Amino acid sequence: MKIESMEDLFLEQIEDLYDAEQRLVKALPKMAEASTSPALRQAFEAHLGETKGHVKRLEQVFHALRKDPKKQTCDAMKGLIEEGEDMVSNTDQSPVRDAGLIAAANRVEHYEIAAYGSVQAFAKTLGITEAVRLLETTLNEEKKADEKLTNLAESSVNQEALRAASVAK
């Protein structure tokens, strides 16, 4: 798609996010299964439910634009998910893996925060108020997910990983 206007840019970015969120719907159950921490597993499972909601909100944005929902391959999310998969395959199931999974998930959240912040700003500029509202809701959920993961890492998982690594030596 050749981008020639703000409308084109907005649509291209929404299509990219639509693909990214659908990829996450597939990846989050695997991340939950790879976790040893019950709290981390629960966080991934809870965010899976939110992510399914993000997909539905993006579909509402498409409808507000009078467009059919369409995906454009999100190479960034593909790469971030691959990094998470590498973490799982290169780390024994342990608190160290949990710490690595949180780091990978934080990267995903930071990408999404940046992407949703940008598309929300585009929607404001274009005067698409319904999209602004929908995207703001998702942006706030992404920020909360990032904060929850960071708090989990700092309150328990990182220390558990440090202790587990010390015991293993």
C-alpha positions as a LaTeX table, in Angstrom:
\begin{tabular}{lrrr}
\hline
Residue & $x$ (\AA) & $y$ (\AA) & $z$ (\AA) \\
\hline
Met1 & 0.00 & 0.00 & 0.00 \\
Lys2 & 1.43 & 3.33 & $-1.03$ \\
Ile3 & 1.00 & 5.84 & 1.77 \\
Glu4 & 0.04 & 9.22 & 0.39 \\
Ser5 & $-2.00$ & 10.79 & 3.19 \\
Met6 & $-2.58$ & 10.77 & 6.94 \\
Glu7 & $-5.63$ & 8.60 & 6.32 \\
Asp8 & $-3.47$ & 6.06 & 4.47 \\
Leu9 & $-0.88$ & 6.15 & 7.25 \\
Phe10 & $-3.52$ & 5.67 & 9.93 \\
Leu11 & $-5.08$ & 2.72 & 8.09 \\
Glu12 & $-1.69$ & 1.10 & 7.47 \\
Gln13 & $-0.82$ & 1.37 & 11.15 \\
Ile14 & $-4.18$ & $-0.07$ & 12.22 \\
Glu15 & $-3.67$ & $-3.01$ & 9.85 \\
Asp16 & $-0.22$ & $-3.56$ & 11.35 \\
Leu17 & $-1.60$ & $-3.51$ & 14.90 \\
Tyr18 & $-4.40$ & $-5.87$ & 13.88 \\
Asp19 & $-1.80$ & $-8.42$ & 12.80 \\
Ala20 & 0.32 & $-7.78$ & 15.91 \\
Glu21 & $-2.57$ & $-8.39$ & 18.29 \\
Gln22 & $-3.63$ & $-11.57$ & 16.50 \\
Arg23 & $-0.07$ & $-12.86$ & 16.75 \\
Leu24 & $-0.12$ & $-12.15$ & 20.49 \\
Val25 & $-3.38$ & $-14.06$ & 20.90 \\
Lys26 & $-1.46$ & $-17.11$ & 19.66 \\
Ala27 & 1.75 & $-16.42$ & 21.62 \\
Leu28 & 0.39 & $-15.60$ & 25.08 \\
Pro29 & $-0.90$ & $-19.13$ & 25.88 \\
Lys30 & 2.57 & $-20.48$ & 25.04 \\
Met31 & 4.20 & $-17.91$ & 27.33 \\
Ala32 & 1.78 & $-18.80$ & 30.12 \\
Glu33 & 2.55 & $-22.50$ & 29.70 \\
Ala34 & 6.30 & $-21.84$ & 29.76 \\
Ser35 & 6.06 & $-19.96$ & 33.08 \\
Thr36 & 6.83 & $-21.54$ & 36.43 \\
Ser37 & 5.44 & $-18.64$ & 38.48 \\
Pro38 & 1.69 & $-18.97$ & 39.07 \\
Ala39 & 1.42 & $-15.17$ & 39.27 \\
Leu40 & 3.19 & $-14.76$ & 35.91 \\
Arg41 & 1.04 & $-17.45$ & 34.33 \\
Gln42 & $-2.06$ & $-15.64$ & 35.61 \\
Ala43 & $-0.77$ & $-12.31$ & 34.28 \\
Phe44 & $-0.26$ & $-13.79$ & 30.81 \\
Glu45 & $-3.69$ & $-15.44$ & 30.88 \\
Ala46 & $-5.36$ & $-12.21$ & 31.99 \\
His47 & $-3.58$ & $-10.26$ & 29.25 \\
Leu48 & $-4.72$ & $-12.85$ & 26.72 \\
Gly49 & $-8.31$ & $-11.89$ & 27.53 \\
Glu50 & $-7.43$ & $-8.21$ & 27.16 \\
Thr51 & $-5.62$ & $-8.88$ & 23.88 \\
Lys52 & $-8.71$ & $-10.55$ & 22.44 \\
Gly53 & $-10.53$ & $-7.36$ & 23.39 \\
His54 & $-7.86$ & $-5.31$ & 21.60 \\
Val55 & $-8.54$ & $-7.27$ & 18.42 \\
Lys56 & $-12.27$ & $-6.54$ & 18.75 \\
Arg57 & $-11.61$ & $-2.83$ & 19.36 \\
Leu58 & $-9.41$ & $-2.66$ & 16.26 \\
Glu59 & $-12.27$ & $-4.24$ & 14.31 \\
Gln60 & $-14.49$ & $-1.44$ & 15.65 \\
Val61 & $-11.93$ & 1.10 & 14.42 \\
Phe62 & $-12.04$ & $-0.49$ & 10.95 \\
His63 & $-15.84$ & $-0.23$ & 11.01 \\
Ala64 & $-15.63$ & 3.44 & 12.07 \\
Leu65 & $-13.48$ & 3.93 & 8.97 \\
Arg66 & $-16.01$ & 1.98 & 6.87 \\
Lys67 & $-13.29$ & $-0.57$ & 6.05 \\
Asp68 & $-13.20$ & $-4.32$ & 6.37 \\
Pro69 & $-10.69$ & $-5.53$ & 8.97 \\
Lys70 & $-7.43$ & $-6.39$ & 7.24 \\
Lys71 & $-4.00$ & $-7.43$ & 8.48 \\
Gln72 & $-0.65$ & $-6.19$ & 7.31 \\
Thr73 & 2.27 & $-8.28$ & 8.51 \\
Cys74 & 3.78 & $-6.76$ & 11.63 \\
Asp75 & 7.45 & $-7.63$ & 11.30 \\
Ala76 & 8.24 & $-5.99$ & 14.65 \\
Met77 & 5.82 & $-8.23$ & 16.56 \\
Lys78 & 7.03 & $-11.28$ & 14.63 \\
Gly79 & 10.56 & $-10.49$ & 15.83 \\
Leu80 & 9.52 & $-9.79$ & 19.42 \\
Ile81 & 7.61 & $-13.06$ & 19.61 \\
Glu82 & 10.58 & $-14.94$ & 18.14 \\
Glu83 & 12.77 & $-13.46$ & 20.89 \\
Gly84 & 10.32 & $-14.77$ & 23.47 \\
Glu85 & 10.34 & $-18.20$ & 21.83 \\
Asp86 & 14.15 & $-18.17$ & 21.87 \\
Met87 & 14.03 & $-17.36$ & 25.59 \\
Val88 & 11.87 & $-20.40$ & 26.20 \\
Ser89 & 13.98 & $-22.76$ & 24.09 \\
Asn90 & 17.31 & $-21.53$ & 25.52 \\
Thr91 & 16.35 & $-21.52$ & 29.20 \\
Asp92 & 15.33 & $-24.39$ & 31.45 \\
Gln93 & 11.90 & $-24.05$ & 33.02 \\
Ser94 & 12.85 & $-22.04$ & 36.10 \\
Pro95 & 12.52 & $-18.62$ & 37.71 \\
Val96 & 15.34 & $-17.49$ & 35.38 \\
Arg97 & 13.09 & $-18.30$ & 32.42 \\
Asp98 & 10.27 & $-16.39$ & 34.12 \\
Ala99 & 12.50 & $-13.32$ & 34.44 \\
Gly100 & 13.41 & $-13.64$ & 30.76 \\
Leu101 & 9.76 & $-14.04$ & 29.77 \\
Ile102 & 8.90 & $-10.86$ & 31.65 \\
Ala103 & 11.70 & $-9.02$ & 29.84 \\
Ala104 & 10.40 & $-10.28$ & 26.49 \\
Ala105 & 6.83 & $-9.37$ & 27.39 \\
Asn106 & 7.88 & $-5.88$ & 28.52 \\
Arg107 & 9.45 & $-5.33$ & 25.10 \\
Val108 & 6.15 & $-6.32$ & 23.48 \\
Glu109 & 4.23 & $-3.95$ & 25.75 \\
His110 & 6.61 & $-1.07$ & 25.02 \\
Tyr111 & 6.17 & $-1.64$ & 21.29 \\
Glu112 & 2.40 & $-1.67$ & 21.68 \\
Ile113 & 2.42 & 1.45 & 23.86 \\
Ala114 & 4.39 & 3.29 & 21.18 \\
Ala115 & 2.17 & 2.00 & 18.37 \\
Tyr116 & $-1.13$ & 2.74 & 20.10 \\
Gly117 & 0.12 & 6.17 & 21.18 \\
Ser118 & 0.94 & 6.99 & 17.57 \\
Val119 & $-2.34$ & 5.77 & 16.09 \\
Gln120 & $-4.34$ & 7.52 & 18.78 \\
Ala121 & $-2.54$ & 10.77 & 17.90 \\
Phe122 & $-3.29$ & 10.17 & 14.22 \\
Ala123 & $-6.97$ & 9.56 & 15.03 \\
Lys124 & $-7.08$ & 12.84 & 16.98 \\
Thr125 & $-5.51$ & 14.71 & 14.08 \\
Leu126 & $-7.98$ & 13.14 & 11.67 \\
Gly127 & $-10.93$ & 13.88 & 13.97 \\
Ile128 & $-12.02$ & 10.23 & 14.25 \\
Thr129 & $-13.39$ & 10.53 & 17.78 \\
Glu130 & $-14.71$ & 6.96 & 18.06 \\
Ala131 & $-11.26$ & 5.61 & 17.15 \\
Val132 & $-9.60$ & 7.97 & 19.65 \\
Arg133 & $-11.76$ & 6.56 & 22.44 \\
Leu134 & $-11.22$ & 2.92 & 21.45 \\
Leu135 & $-7.47$ & 3.34 & 21.02 \\
Glu136 & $-7.12$ & 5.21 & 24.32 \\
Thr137 & $-8.80$ & 2.33 & 26.15 \\
Thr138 & $-6.36$ & $-0.15$ & 24.64 \\
Leu139 & $-3.37$ & 2.14 & 25.23 \\
Asn140 & $-4.27$ & 2.36 & 28.93 \\
Glu141 & $-4.58$ & $-1.43$ & 29.18 \\
Glu142 & $-1.16$ & $-1.87$ & 27.56 \\
Lys143 & 0.39 & 0.56 & 30.05 \\
Lys144 & $-1.21$ & $-1.32$ & 32.96 \\
Ala145 & 0.01 & $-4.68$ & 31.59 \\
Asp146 & 3.56 & $-3.32$ & 31.36 \\
Glu147 & 3.35 & $-1.97$ & 34.89 \\
Lys148 & 1.98 & $-5.26$ & 36.21 \\
Leu149 & 4.81 & $-7.23$ & 34.60 \\
Thr150 & 7.43 & $-4.81$ & 35.94 \\
Asn151 & 5.97 & $-4.99$ & 39.44 \\
Leu152 & 5.93 & $-8.78$ & 39.29 \\
Ala153 & 9.58 & $-8.85$ & 38.22 \\
Glu154 & 10.68 & $-6.39$ & 40.90 \\
Ser155 & 8.57 & $-7.79$ & 43.74 \\
Ser156 & 9.41 & $-11.47$ & 43.34 \\
Val157 & 10.46 & $-13.04$ & 40.05 \\
Asn158 & 13.89 & $-11.42$ & 39.70 \\
Gln159 & 14.87 & $-12.34$ & 43.26 \\
Glu160 & 13.60 & $-15.90$ & 42.76 \\
Ala161 & 15.68 & $-16.11$ & 39.58 \\
Leu162 & 18.76 & $-14.88$ & 41.43 \\
Arg163 & 18.28 & $-17.45$ & 44.20 \\
Ala164 & 17.62 & $-20.27$ & 41.71 \\
Ala165 & 20.74 & $-19.43$ & 39.75 \\
Ser166 & 22.83 & $-19.33$ & 42.94 \\
Val167 & 21.51 & $-22.72$ & 44.06 \\
Ala168 & 22.22 & $-24.24$ & 40.63 \\
Lys169 & 25.92 & $-23.33$ & 40.84 \\
\hline
\end{tabular}
